[in-house]
Amino acid sequence: VQLQASGGGLVQAGGTLRLSCAASGSIFLLSAMGWYRQFPGKQREAVAIIFNGGTTKYAASVKGRFTISRDNAKNTVALQMNSLEPEDTAVYYCSGHRGRSIPTSEGMPSFENDYWGQGTLVTVSS
């Protein structure tokens, strides 16, 4: 599975950005897709996940501001980010996941196998 992300950039606080990710290869293997982000010096964290059936999960910090969507016909997944805050500044990664989801204490699931796109930088200025 190959994932190609696009759409990052610089935006002012309160603004919007839309990230897109195109998937190719053995997409039929995936049970979910998502977006993660990584702050400097921190581990990558889940932002939003969308399962094949359309169920979505969001990190508490973005719920109500970010929306994940998936276009199965085009093999794309998008992240609409509204009301952006400087604290959202990070490198964002598109993800694809195989196998069963595993609940975690953080509230966002982990998966048995992960695929990653290249990161795209989102910078929110105050």
Order of alpha helices (4+ residues) and beta strands (2+ residues): beta-beta-beta-beta-beta-beta-beta-beta-beta-beta-beta
